[in-house]
Amino acid sequence: MQSGLIDSLKGIVGAEHVLTSQEDLLCYSYDATPGFSHMPEAVVMPGTADEVAKVLAAANEAKIPVYPRGSGTNLSAGTVPLKGGIVLLMTRMNKIVEIDTANLIAVAEPGVVVGDLNKAVEEFGLIYPPDPGTVATATLGGTVSENAGGLRGLKYGVSKHYVMGLEVVLADGRILNTGGKTVKDVAGYDLTKLFTGSEGTLGVITKITVKLMPAPEARRSMLATFAKLDDAGQAIAAIIAAKIIPATLEIMDNATVRTVEDYAKVGLPTDVEAVLLIEVDGIAEVVEKDSAKVVEVLKANNAAEIRVAQDAAERDKIWAARRAALPALAKLRPTTFVEDATVPRSKVPDMIRAVNEIAARHAVTIGTFGHAGDGNLHPTIVCDIRDDAEMDRVYKAMDEIFAVSLQLGGTLSGEHGIGVGKLRYMESQFGPAGMAAMRAIKKALDPNCILNPGKLVGECL
Amino acid sequence: MSDDNKKLLAELEDALANCMKCGNCMEVCPIYKEFKTESTVARGKIALMEAVLSGQSEITAGFDQRMAMCVSCKACTAKCPCGVKADELIIKGREAIVKTRGLHPIKKAAFALLKARPLFDFGLRMAGVFGPLAFKKLPGRLATVARFPMPGLDRKRIMAPIASTPLRSQVPEVVKVDNPKLRVAFFTGCTINYIYTDVGQAVLNVLKENDVEVTLPALQHCCAVPVHISGDIELAKVFAKHNIETFERYNPDYIVAACGSCTMAWKKDYPEMFADDPEMKARAEKLAARTYEISQFLVDVVKFRRDNLGEVKAKVTMHDPCHMARGIAVTAQPREVLKAIPGLEFVEMKEPARCCGAGGSFSLAHYDVARTINDRKLADIASTGADTVATGCGMCRMHITDGLVQSGRNEQVFHTVQLLDRAYKAGKKDEPKKAKDEFHFH
């Protein structure tokens, strides 16, 4: 990058907010996705939308790539600066602008940590429902850009269901606003949804208006073990068929259960094919009624053991098992790929069986857990990225997992996004016409392809 | 990179590879919270060490600066879902720096003084005698401020005065009691011996109340934590060996320390330092098993007397030092001590175990950051409405006092054991009254 551009970047955001030392650049060469790393040429930390606009205008003029980044907890390499250029670090823009309790709306800058937003609205008896596993570190801008989901997805959906409006800086530095505080807004193309989940390829989000929900007044958690995977699958379908939408309905397969038990000793039987964890929330009377019904359904579907939490301590114990799933698997080997292949919920047992079969055939270690209620599974591959032979098998297994997920009528990503990690499967899901449409949008909004180039829709020049 | 360093870092390769870069450490790192840049948090530092190991980068001045930006609070390690011991890895990174680039000049001078125990002792005694010439005392506080600029010391900074007579010169080597139940050796640490002798006196008093005979081995030396976390492992081992040999000669039932870091040194660091030396390791482990932090000793071993405690009228909140909360996992016992004191109202702050920013010598090198971190602690204290802060570390006490004084606030900071001492003393004042009451009753 030319030193003239570095100087003008320093002029825009202040010299102390431009990092160019080798040590700092190394620190922005990765995100939480294994296997991708590349150094940027500068890290720029803007403090206002106006500064973002000026940085983008300068970069667009010089045709230098720009990668917007929050906390970098991505699981699809979405923020890795694979073509050099500028990492646009949004963590300085971290103000909660407004909490509007009359309209149940919050307005915040992209660098706000999602957990901090939730703490701020909690005192008004409200929640911002999207709750990715990294809720305590991930930024709102990052989660909106990746359309992140979370444990409560079954009942509450993903980020796009809560974004009401955005302030976005386009590639050439122009600023536009979409949506607003009105619940009913049918004017024009839905640009809010277009930028939500666009993974930083269409514009840089500088302000976000989100919908808040009343915090549930009560909740009850349950855990059930199943000797047969199919019974667990039937139970999932039967709970929904009984017109109960739990906030959370999670599954852990046998490999995960054994690993969790070995690691955290939470008292799970290790010979079961699946464990379901369920939480219903809402008004106390409804929670009471729904949880009784859930227990009935579980019994009717041959659950071996059912635990219903009677107090907060027992609830914590149940969720400790689920929380331990990823760390327990991750501890087995140095490298961990957490995938998020998603299928219609009725296909969850088929998907788990397919993943197990793929793991056995390629001799790789995969534990599967995830959000069974919304079909969003996390086949988690543990391996050692320094072992080339093993990695060959891992990548083959990964290809097959995504192929199966599409065959079952599913999608490549339930909550992590595409980035570059899953780019090679995109055409299988969208077909040539679908990809051409997406690339046309990309080219229209970012003709020089400076925004997160090569991600989500691939090369578009 | 030198062969030595290659070997040192190669040993770490697997440990570094276990970091899956999830970034969970960002939630708890007090320095990351201020800067919000990768190199300030464990994940970034681990990435930098990996870069050095892979030959992508060198051990540069920039590497050194970034490794220095860590308060060693262990919060990242406690949080890590994969069990990566980032705190220890960062110390290893610093060890590689010391081997390649040497110590920071200020630390080098300070450690050179530390190295020679008698000279260190002499220096601090002289500082105690001549300190008032250099430091102005602040009324009503155990606090002073520098009269003129000094190297490595921020001009505004509030320090505690160096004692005119160190603790170990104020009392005999063996403090006897009439009917000793137990014999302990007291590892005073530098802060208590040379600065906060009031804490040392309180330790002696409460142990006496509980019929414990206390020996203060005269030749004990610094616990080695400051040199260890700076990466000077060789010097740290010299201190550790000296302390182990010194205390072995007394063969005490227990070793007691009144500082989280000193206790951690004995219980965890010493055995680990001699991982390659089975004989020294065994000796270190034998003493580690007998070592207790004072509140832990009072609650778990002595089951301290509660029948003769008088009232202490105070609203108290507790700051858990990093090395107490995460180093030795002692947080319940100091609370039990406080809750046993009649009249004392205990109120918990929101994040009692969040680092106060002192970080030992970290606050010398990065005073402004240390103070910013401290501001969050001060706000947390203020929200409790407490008039007193109890803690188990002299450095925390000094740093929090500094923040409070500079913000014009009146809360007092004490070691937990000082409040217990006060309760025993109050109990004695009550005695004649009690006796009278009893007489009256009969």
Chai-1 contact restraints between the chains, C-beta under 6 A:
chainA,res_idxA,chainB,res_idxB,connection_type,confidence,min_distance_angstrom,max_distance_angstrom,comment,restraint_id
A,S21,B,G62,contact,1.0,0.0,6.0,A-B,restraint_1
A,E23,B,G62,contact,1.0,0.0,6.0,A-B,restraint_2
A,E23,B,F63,contact,1.0,0.0,6.0,A-B,restraint_3
A,E23,B,R66,contact,1.0,0.0,6.0,A-B,restraint_4
A,D24,B,S39,contact,1.0,0.0,6.0,A-B,restraint_5
A,L26,B,L48,contact,1.0,0.0,6.0,A-B,restraint_6
A,L26,B,A51,contact,1.0,0.0,6.0,A-B,restraint_7
A,C27,B,E38,contact,1.0,0.0,6.0,A-B,restraint_8
A,C27,B,S39,contact,1.0,0.0,6.0,A-B,restraint_9
A,C27,B,G44,contact,1.0,0.0,6.0,A-B,restraint_10
A,C27,B,A47,contact,1.0,0.0,6.0,A-B,restraint_11
A,Y30,B,K21,contact,1.0,0.0,6.0,A-B,restraint_12
A,A32,B,K21,contact,1.0,0.0,6.0,A-B,restraint_13
A,A32,B,C22,contact,1.0,0.0,6.0,A-B,restraint_14
A,A32,B,G23,contact,1.0,0.0,6.0,A-B,restraint_15
A,S71,B,G23,contact,1.0,0.0,6.0,A-B,restraint_16
A,S71,B,M26,contact,1.0,0.0,6.0,A-B,restraint_17
A,T73,B,G23,contact,1.0,0.0,6.0,A-B,restraint_18
A,T91,B,K36,contact,1.0,0.0,6.0,A-B,restraint_19
A,A136,B,E27,contact,1.0,0.0,6.0,A-B,restraint_20
A,T137,B,G23,contact,1.0,0.0,6.0,A-B,restraint_21
A,T137,B,M26,contact,1.0,0.0,6.0,A-B,restraint_22
A,T137,B,E27,contact,1.0,0.0,6.0,A-B,restraint_23
A,P327,B,P81,contact,1.0,0.0,6.0,A-B,restraint_24
A,A330,B,M20,contact,1.0,0.0,6.0,A-B,restraint_25
A,A330,B,C82,contact,1.0,0.0,6.0,A-B,restraint_26
A,K331,B,C82,contact,1.0,0.0,6.0,A-B,restraint_27
A,P334,B,A17,contact,1.0,0.0,6.0,A-B,restraint_28
A,P334,B,N18,contact,1.0,0.0,6.0,A-B,restraint_29
A,T336,B,M20,contact,1.0,0.0,6.0,A-B,restraint_30
